[in-house]
């Protein structure tokens, strides 16, 4: 299907240099996935795993490492589902302080959607901001509402009344905020792979700084203050269970934590280690290594493998070495974006002096870091192909999708000019029907 689409669009597959998909096995499979099948036809089509999808996977694995963080997020998700699914509870929650003019109205709650990006931090922040009002509304709902809604409200109230939930939400925010900032930066259409890899280094360094005893101590003290303020169940070490004899090895005693702070600090560090390790593992592949070699050729002027790189790509020739030396003496830049801006502002006559450098820059820029722009068109399909348009043909659907994707350009079109041209091209009978527009 991909080859057929390329042929119809008159795009030769011989010039294909990059491909980007999500993490589905039928797309990125090493041996029989789509990217592997495309490489059999065009080996130069380097595969890049979508950076936004990777960040979403890393976030999911990091927050689900240990129960006290995972359970807290699950409780917030259930609270958001109750808020969205029950109109009675929503009305009760929003009008909780109507009789008290000094207290402001609570803000709306949000569930944590597992398939959407950039939804965890906002949902957690909203829950923490309204934590004083949520238990009161849940207690009132469990006492007044019917069996189903009342039992759900009572169960959520029991979970949120534990101090462990507050600590889990506060401990998850540093990880979520860092990874969602990375995710947001990778969703733009102009993001390149070089910028993505630099952003990953920055986020990894920030996560390593946040993984400290001082940071967790601040979070733990803030959780204790919040627990005392809201009169929640205090943090404590759970009862230690005796290990079965079949699992005991040697005479040494099993490690146990003496305080609740020590126990949760270990889990907090492990969550950060999981995030850092997965970031490093996901953003390392053979194709990314080749891309970095190609990038180093432009940024550094030379690499240990420059002859093999030049021979691999048919559009590059040996004159690239001379052009690179000449170009870098007059136009130094430390980033790929810097070189792009230099070529964009360069005079055409000067630009024609560096054709090989321009081709090298195009090879680096053609690799997309994410496929968010393409997926947004898929999301728009549900809004366009609705039940009121059930008889829409494929041809018309394609035309409507093109109009939707390029709505900015379509908004600049003069509709009166199009209508007048339509009338002038028609027969006299149609002119009599439409007249003057």
VEXDREN-2710 file (C-alpha; in Angstrom, 1 decimal):
% VEXDREN-2710
k/r/px/py/pz
1/UNK/0.0/0.0/0.0
2/UNK/2.8/2.4/0.8
3/UNK/4.6/1.7/-2.5
4/UNK/1.3/2.1/-4.4
5/UNK/0.7/5.5/-2.7
6/UNK/4.3/6.7/-3.5
7/UNK/3.8/5.7/-7.1
8/UNK/0.5/7.5/-7.4
9/UNK/2.1/10.7/-5.9
10/UNK/5.0/10.3/-8.3
11/UNK/7.5/10.0/-5.4
12/UNK/10.3/7.5/-6.4
13/UNK/11.1/5.1/-3.6
14/UNK/14.8/5.3/-4.7
15/UNK/14.9/8.8/-3.0
16/UNK/13.3/7.6/0.2
17/UNK/15.7/8.4/3.1
18/UNK/13.7/8.2/6.3
19/UNK/10.6/6.6/7.9
20/UNK/9.0/7.1/11.3
21/UNK/6.3/5.0/12.9
22/UNK/5.0/4.3/16.4
23/UNK/5.9/1.3/18.5
24/UNK/3.3/-1.2/17.1
25/UNK/5.0/-4.5/16.3
26/UNK/3.5/-4.6/12.8
27/UNK/5.2/-1.3/12.0
28/UNK/8.6/-1.3/13.7
29/UNK/9.2/-5.1/13.8
30/UNK/12.9/-5.9/13.3
31/UNK/12.3/-8.7/10.8
32/UNK/8.8/-8.6/9.4
33/UNK/7.6/-5.1/10.4
34/UNK/6.8/-2.4/7.9
35/UNK/10.1/-0.6/8.4
36/UNK/12.0/-3.9/7.7
37/UNK/10.0/-4.5/4.5
38/UNK/10.6/-1.0/3.3
39/UNK/14.4/-1.4/4.0
40/UNK/14.4/-4.5/1.8
41/UNK/13.3/-2.2/-1.1
42/UNK/15.3/0.9/0.0
43/UNK/18.1/0.2/2.5
44/UNK/18.8/3.9/2.9
45/UNK/15.3/4.5/4.5
46/UNK/16.5/4.8/8.1
47/UNK/13.9/4.1/10.7
48/UNK/13.2/6.4/13.7
49/UNK/10.9/5.4/16.5
50/UNK/8.4/8.3/17.1
51/UNK/9.9/10.4/20.0
52/UNK/6.5/11.4/21.4
53/UNK/5.3/7.7/21.6
54/UNK/8.6/6.8/23.3
55/UNK/8.1/9.5/25.9
56/UNK/4.6/8.3/26.5
57/UNK/5.9/4.7/27.0
58/UNK/8.7/5.9/29.4
59/UNK/6.2/7.9/31.5
60/UNK/3.8/4.9/31.7
61/UNK/6.6/2.5/32.8
62/UNK/8.1/5.0/35.3
63/UNK/4.9/5.8/37.2
64/UNK/3.8/2.1/37.2
65/UNK/7.1/0.9/38.8
66/UNK/5.9/0.9/42.4
67/UNK/2.4/0.6/43.9
68/UNK/2.3/3.8/46.0
69/UNK/2.7/6.0/42.8
70/UNK/0.6/3.7/40.5
71/UNK/-2.2/3.4/43.0
72/UNK/-2.4/7.2/43.6
73/UNK/-2.7/7.8/39.9
74/UNK/-5.3/5.1/39.6
75/UNK/-7.4/6.7/42.4
76/UNK/-7.2/10.1/40.6
77/UNK/-8.3/8.4/37.4
78/UNK/-11.3/6.8/39.1
79/UNK/-12.2/10.2/40.6
80/UNK/-12.1/11.8/37.2
81/UNK/-14.3/9.0/35.7
82/UNK/-16.8/9.5/38.5
83/UNK/-16.9/13.2/37.9
84/UNK/-17.4/12.8/34.1
85/UNK/-19.8/9.9/34.3
86/UNK/-22.2/11.2/37.1
87/UNK/-24.0/14.5/36.5
88/UNK/-25.3/14.4/40.1
89/UNK/-21.8/14.1/41.6
90/UNK/-20.5/16.8/39.3
91/UNK/-23.3/19.2/40.4
92/UNK/-22.7/18.3/44.1
93/UNK/-19.0/18.8/43.8
94/UNK/-19.1/22.2/41.9
95/UNK/-21.8/23.6/44.2
96/UNK/-20.2/22.3/47.4
97/UNK/-19.6/25.8/48.8
98/UNK/-22.6/27.7/47.5
99/UNK/-23.6/28.6/51.1
100/UNK/-20.1/29.7/52.1
101/UNK/-19.2/33.0/50.3
102/UNK/-15.7/33.0/51.7
103/UNK/-14.6/29.8/50.0
104/UNK/-14.3/29.7/46.2
105/UNK/-15.8/27.1/44.0
106/UNK/-13.6/24.0/43.4
107/UNK/-12.2/23.6/39.9
108/UNK/-13.2/20.8/37.5
109/UNK/-11.6/17.4/37.9
110/UNK/-9.9/15.4/35.1
111/UNK/-9.4/11.7/34.5
112/UNK/-6.0/10.4/33.5
113/UNK/-6.4/9.0/29.9
114/UNK/-3.9/6.3/29.3
115/UNK/-3.9/6.9/25.5
116/UNK/-3.6/10.7/25.4
117/UNK/-0.4/12.7/25.9
118/UNK/0.0/15.6/28.3
119/UNK/-2.9/14.6/30.6
120/UNK/-1.3/13.2/33.7
121/UNK/0.3/16.4/35.1
122/UNK/-2.8/18.5/34.7
123/UNK/-5.1/15.8/36.3
124/UNK/-2.7/15.3/39.3
125/UNK/-2.3/19.1/39.8
126/UNK/-6.1/19.6/39.8
127/UNK/-6.6/16.8/42.2
128/UNK/-4.0/18.2/44.7
129/UNK/-5.4/21.7/44.4
130/UNK/-8.9/20.4/45.3
131/UNK/-7.9/17.7/47.8
132/UNK/-9.6/19.5/50.6
133/UNK/-13.0/19.5/48.8
134/UNK/-12.9/16.1/47.3
135/UNK/-13.4/14.0/50.5
136/UNK/-16.4/16.1/51.6
137/UNK/-18.1/15.7/48.3
138/UNK/-17.4/11.9/48.2
139/UNK/-18.7/11.5/51.7
140/UNK/-21.9/13.3/50.9
141/UNK/-22.3/11.4/47.6
142/UNK/-21.9/8.0/49.3
143/UNK/-24.6/8.9/51.8
144/UNK/-27.1/10.4/49.4
145/UNK/-26.7/8.7/46.0
146/UNK/-27.9/5.3/44.8
147/UNK/-26.1/2.0/45.2
148/UNK/-23.7/2.2/42.2
149/UNK/-22.6/5.8/42.4
150/UNK/-22.6/5.8/46.2
151/UNK/-20.5/2.7/46.5
152/UNK/-18.0/4.1/44.0
153/UNK/-17.8/7.3/45.9
154/UNK/-17.3/5.5/49.1
155/UNK/-14.5/3.4/47.7
156/UNK/-12.7/6.4/46.2
157/UNK/-13.0/8.2/49.5
158/UNK/-11.4/5.4/51.4
159/UNK/-8.4/5.4/49.0
160/UNK/-8.0/9.1/49.0
161/UNK/-8.2/9.3/52.8
162/UNK/-4.8/7.6/53.0
163/UNK/-1.7/9.7/53.4
164/UNK/0.1/7.4/51.0
165/UNK/-2.1/8.7/48.1
166/UNK/-0.9/12.3/48.8
167/UNK/2.7/11.2/48.8
168/UNK/2.3/9.2/45.6
169/UNK/0.8/12.2/43.8
170/UNK/3.5/14.6/45.0
171/UNK/6.3/12.1/44.1
172/UNK/4.9/11.5/40.6
173/UNK/4.9/15.1/39.6
174/UNK/8.7/15.7/39.1
175/UNK/8.9/12.7/36.7
176/UNK/5.7/13.5/34.9
177/UNK/6.5/17.2/34.4
178/UNK/9.9/16.5/32.9
179/UNK/8.7/13.8/30.5
180/UNK/5.6/15.7/29.5
181/UNK/7.8/18.8/28.7
182/UNK/9.9/16.5/26.5
183/UNK/6.7/15.1/24.9
184/UNK/5.3/18.5/24.2
185/UNK/8.6/19.7/22.6
186/UNK/8.6/16.7/20.2
187/UNK/5.1/17.3/18.9
188/UNK/6.0/20.1/16.6
189/UNK/6.2/19.6/12.8
190/UNK/9.6/21.3/12.6
191/UNK/11.4/19.0/15.1
192/UNK/14.3/17.1/13.8
193/UNK/16.1/14.0/15.1
194/UNK/19.2/15.9/16.2
195/UNK/17.0/18.3/18.3
196/UNK/15.2/15.3/19.7
197/UNK/18.4/13.6/20.9
198/UNK/19.6/16.8/22.5
199/UNK/16.3/17.2/24.3
200/UNK/16.6/13.7/25.6
201/UNK/20.1/14.5/27.0
202/UNK/18.7/17.6/28.8
203/UNK/15.8/15.7/30.3
204/UNK/18.0/12.8/31.4
205/UNK/20.3/15.2/33.1
206/UNK/17.4/16.9/34.9
207/UNK/16.0/13.6/36.1
208/UNK/19.4/12.7/37.5
209/UNK/19.5/16.0/39.4
210/UNK/15.9/15.4/40.8
211/UNK/16.9/11.9/41.9
212/UNK/18.3/13.1/45.3
213/UNK/17.7/12.6/48.9
214/UNK/17.1/16.4/49.4
215/UNK/14.3/16.4/46.7
216/UNK/12.5/13.5/48.3
217/UNK/12.9/14.9/51.8
218/UNK/11.1/18.1/50.5
219/UNK/8.3/16.0/49.0
220/UNK/8.0/13.9/52.1
221/UNK/7.7/16.9/54.4
222/UNK/5.2/18.6/52.1
223/UNK/3.1/15.4/52.1
224/UNK/3.3/15.2/55.9
225/UNK/2.1/18.8/56.2
226/UNK/-0.7/18.2/53.8
227/UNK/-1.7/15.0/55.7
228/UNK/-1.8/16.9/59.0
229/UNK/-3.8/19.7/57.5
230/UNK/-6.5/17.5/56.0
231/UNK/-6.5/15.0/58.9
232/UNK/-5.6/12.0/56.7
233/UNK/-4.2/8.6/57.7
234/UNK/-0.6/9.2/58.6
235/UNK/2.3/7.5/56.8
236/UNK/3.7/4.3/58.4
237/UNK/5.7/1.3/57.7
238/UNK/3.4/-1.7/56.9
239/UNK/3.6/-4.8/58.9
240/UNK/6.6/-6.9/57.8
241/UNK/5.6/-10.4/56.7
242/UNK/7.9/-13.3/57.4
243/UNK/9.5/-14.7/54.3
244/UNK/8.7/-18.4/53.5
245/UNK/11.6/-20.8/54.3
246/UNK/11.8/-21.9/50.7
247/UNK/12.8/-18.3/49.7
248/UNK/15.3/-17.9/52.4
249/UNK/18.9/-18.2/51.3
250/UNK/21.8/-18.2/53.7
251/UNK/21.9/-17.0/57.3
252/UNK/21.7/-13.3/56.6
253/UNK/18.5/-11.5/57.6
254/UNK/16.3/-9.9/54.9
255/UNK/16.6/-6.2/54.5
256/UNK/13.8/-4.2/56.2
257/UNK/13.2/-0.4/56.4
258/UNK/13.0/1.2/59.8
259/UNK/11.0/4.3/58.8
260/UNK/8.3/5.1/56.2
261/UNK/10.5/7.8/54.7
262/UNK/13.3/5.3/54.0
263/UNK/10.8/2.8/52.5
264/UNK/9.2/5.3/50.1
265/UNK/12.6/7.0/49.2
266/UNK/13.8/3.7/47.8
267/UNK/10.7/3.4/45.6
268/UNK/11.0/7.0/44.6
269/UNK/14.6/6.5/43.4
270/UNK/13.7/3.3/41.6
271/UNK/11.0/5.2/39.6
272/UNK/13.6/7.8/38.5
273/UNK/16.0/5.0/37.6
274/UNK/13.4/3.3/35.5
275/UNK/12.7/6.6/33.6
276/UNK/16.3/7.3/33.0
277/UNK/17.1/3.8/31.9
278/UNK/14.2/3.6/29.5
279/UNK/15.0/6.9/28.0
280/UNK/18.6/5.7/27.2
281/UNK/17.4/2.3/25.9
282/UNK/14.6/3.6/23.7
283/UNK/16.7/6.4/22.0
284/UNK/19.5/4.0/21.1
285/UNK/19.4/2.1/17.8
286/UNK/21.6/1.3/14.9
287/UNK/19.8/3.8/12.6
288/UNK/20.0/6.6/15.2
289/UNK/23.8/5.9/15.5
290/UNK/24.1/6.3/11.7
291/UNK/22.1/9.5/11.9
292/UNK/24.5/10.8/14.6
293/UNK/27.5/10.0/12.4
294/UNK/25.9/11.9/9.5
295/UNK/25.1/14.8/11.9
296/UNK/28.7/14.8/13.2
297/UNK/30.0/15.1/9.7
298/UNK/28.2/18.5/9.3
299/UNK/28.7/19.8/12.9
300/UNK/32.3/18.7/13.3
301/UNK/33.5/18.8/9.7
302/UNK/34.8/15.2/9.9
303/UNK/34.2/11.8/11.4
304/UNK/36.1/8.6/11.6
305/UNK/33.7/7.0/9.1
306/UNK/33.2/9.8/6.6
307/UNK/34.4/7.9/3.6
308/UNK/31.9/5.1/4.2
309/UNK/29.1/7.6/4.7
310/UNK/29.8/9.4/1.4
311/UNK/29.9/6.1/-0.4
312/UNK/26.6/4.9/1.1
313/UNK/24.6/7.8/-0.2
314/UNK/24.5/8.3/-4.0
315/UNK/23.7/12.0/-3.7
316/UNK/27.0/12.7/-1.9
317/UNK/30.4/12.9/-3.6
318/UNK/34.0/13.3/-2.6
319/UNK/33.8/17.1/-3.1
320/UNK/31.8/17.2/0.1
321/UNK/35.0/17.3/2.1
322/UNK/36.3/20.3/0.4
323/UNK/33.0/22.1/0.5
324/UNK/32.6/21.4/4.2
325/UNK/36.0/22.8/5.0
326/UNK/35.3/26.0/3.0
327/UNK/31.7/26.3/4.5
328/UNK/32.7/25.8/8.1
329/UNK/35.4/28.5/7.9
330/UNK/32.9/31.1/7.0
331/UNK/29.7/29.8/8.6
332/UNK/30.3/28.1/12.0
333/UNK/27.3/26.7/13.9
334/UNK/27.0/24.2/16.7
335/UNK/23.5/22.9/16.0
336/UNK/21.6/21.6/13.0
337/UNK/19.0/24.3/13.4
338/UNK/21.7/26.9/13.2
339/UNK/22.9/25.5/9.9
340/UNK/19.4/25.5/8.6
341/UNK/18.9/29.2/9.4
342/UNK/22.3/30.0/7.8
343/UNK/21.3/28.4/4.5
344/UNK/17.8/30.0/4.7
345/UNK/19.3/33.5/5.0
346/UNK/22.1/32.8/2.5
347/UNK/22.2/34.6/-0.9
348/UNK/21.4/32.3/-3.8
349/UNK/24.7/32.8/-5.5
350/UNK/26.6/31.9/-2.3
351/UNK/24.3/29.0/-1.7
352/UNK/25.2/27.5/-5.1
353/UNK/28.8/27.3/-3.9
354/UNK/27.9/24.5/-1.4
355/UNK/25.6/22.0/-3.2
356/UNK/27.0/19.0/-1.4
357/UNK/26.7/20.7/2.1
358/UNK/23.1/21.5/1.2
359/UNK/22.3/17.9/0.3
360/UNK/23.9/16.7/3.5
361/UNK/21.7/19.2/5.5
362/UNK/18.6/18.0/3.6
363/UNK/19.4/14.4/4.5
364/UNK/19.5/15.4/8.2
365/UNK/16.3/17.5/8.1
366/UNK/14.2/14.9/6.2
367/UNK/14.2/12.5/9.1
368/UNK/11.1/13.4/11.2
369/UNK/11.4/13.0/15.0
370/UNK/7.7/12.2/15.5
371/UNK/4.5/11.5/13.6
372/UNK/2.2/13.7/15.7
373/UNK/1.2/15.9/12.7
374/UNK/0.1/12.8/10.8
375/UNK/-1.8/11.4/13.7
376/UNK/-3.7/14.7/14.2
377/UNK/-5.2/14.1/10.8
378/UNK/-6.4/10.7/11.9
379/UNK/-8.0/12.3/15.0
380/UNK/-9.8/14.7/12.7
381/UNK/-11.3/11.8/10.7
382/UNK/-13.7/11.0/13.6
383/UNK/-15.0/14.6/13.5
384/UNK/-15.4/14.6/9.7
385/UNK/-16.7/11.1/9.1
386/UNK/-19.6/11.3/11.6
387/UNK/-22.9/9.5/11.5
388/UNK/-24.6/12.3/9.7
389/UNK/-22.1/11.7/6.8
390/UNK/-22.5/8.0/6.6
391/UNK/-23.0/8.0/2.8
392/UNK/-19.9/10.1/2.0
393/UNK/-17.8/8.4/-0.7
394/UNK/-14.1/7.9/-0.4
395/UNK/-13.3/10.5/-3.0
396/UNK/-15.2/13.2/-1.2
397/UNK/-13.8/12.1/2.1
398/UNK/-10.3/12.6/0.7
399/UNK/-11.1/16.1/-0.5
400/UNK/-12.7/17.1/2.8
401/UNK/-9.6/15.8/4.7
402/UNK/-7.3/17.8/2.5
403/UNK/-9.4/20.9/3.2
404/UNK/-9.3/20.2/6.9
405/UNK/-5.5/19.7/7.0
406/UNK/-4.9/22.9/5.0
407/UNK/-7.6/25.0/6.6
408/UNK/-5.3/27.9/7.1
409/UNK/-4.6/28.2/3.4
410/UNK/-8.3/27.5/2.6
411/UNK/-9.3/30.4/4.9
412/UNK/-7.3/32.8/2.8
413/UNK/-9.2/31.9/-0.3
414/UNK/-11.6/34.5/-1.8
415/UNK/-14.9/32.6/-2.0
416/UNK/-16.6/35.3/-4.1
417/UNK/-14.0/35.0/-6.8
418/UNK/-14.4/31.2/-6.9
419/UNK/-18.2/31.5/-7.1
420/UNK/-17.9/34.0/-10.0
421/UNK/-15.4/31.8/-11.8
422/UNK/-17.8/28.8/-11.3
423/UNK/-20.7/30.8/-12.8
424/UNK/-18.7/32.1/-15.8
425/UNK/-17.5/28.6/-16.7
426/UNK/-21.1/27.2/-16.8
427/UNK/-23.7/27.3/-19.5
428/UNK/-26.2/30.1/-20.0
429/UNK/-28.9/28.2/-18.1
430/UNK/-26.8/28.0/-15.0
431/UNK/-26.1/31.7/-15.2
432/UNK/-29.8/32.3/-15.2
433/UNK/-30.1/30.1/-12.1
434/UNK/-27.2/31.6/-10.1
435/UNK/-27.2/35.1/-11.6
436/UNK/-24.7/37.5/-10.2
437/UNK/-23.0/36.4/-7.0
END
